[in-house]
């Protein structure tokens, strides 16, 4: 369900009743979502996400040769023979 901030202000009890029935309500202001009203559950909601963000098996690139990070940028070399 979606409602405007003005409608939410004027019909708070009806909108809260919808949330109590299990509906999730998005409140918009000037057509832009500003808040989400959702039913309370017995399950606690963590302050910060605690689930893993993805696989730990990230491929690692191994070139086998040294990379010259300063190639073409002599102004950034710390020592003349720094390669």
N, C-alpha and C positions, 0 to 999 in steps of 0.2 A: 504494500500500500504506500502511496506517496501523498503528502499533504504540504501545503504552504505554511510558512511560519504564522501568517495571519489566521489561517483556518485552525492551526494547532492552538493558537491563543484563544480563539472563540469557541472551540469544540474539544477542549482538553479532556473532559470526562469521557466523551464518546471514543476518542482516539486511544485513551488509556484502556478502555474496555476492550478495544480491538487488540491491543498488545497483550492484555490479560488472556484473551482467547488464543493467543499464540502467533498473532500476526507481527511482522516486522515492518515498522513504519519509517520511511525516509522523509525528513522534514527539509523543505527547500526554501530558499530565500532568493528572490529575483531569478528563479529557474535553476539555481545552483544548489546541490545538496550540501547541507550544513550540519545535519545531525541524523543519527539513526536511533530509533527507539525500538528496543527488542524486549521480549518477555524475559522475566527473571527465571532462572533455572536453579535447581539445587546444586548444580555443578559450579564450583568456584571458577571465576574467570581470572587467569593470570595477568599481572600488570604488563608483562613482556612475553612475547612468544618464546616457548621453550622447546618447540619441536625442531628436529634437524632441518637444515636449510638445503640439503641435497646430498648427493653421493660424495664420499671422501675419495673415491677412486678417480682423481683428476689426472689426465695424462700429463706427463712432464716431458718437455722438449729437451733432448740432449743432442747437441750438434757435433760434439767431439772436437771442436776447435774453439779457441779463445775468441771472444768477441771484443773488437776494439771500439769501445763506447765513444772514444774521442776522435774517431776517424774524420778528418776534414775540419776539425774544430780545435786548432792549435792554441787558440786563446784560452781554452779551458784546461790545458795540461798543467799539472802541478809541478812536474819536473821535466826537463828536456827529453829524458830517455824513458818517460812513463808510457809504456805501451802495453 
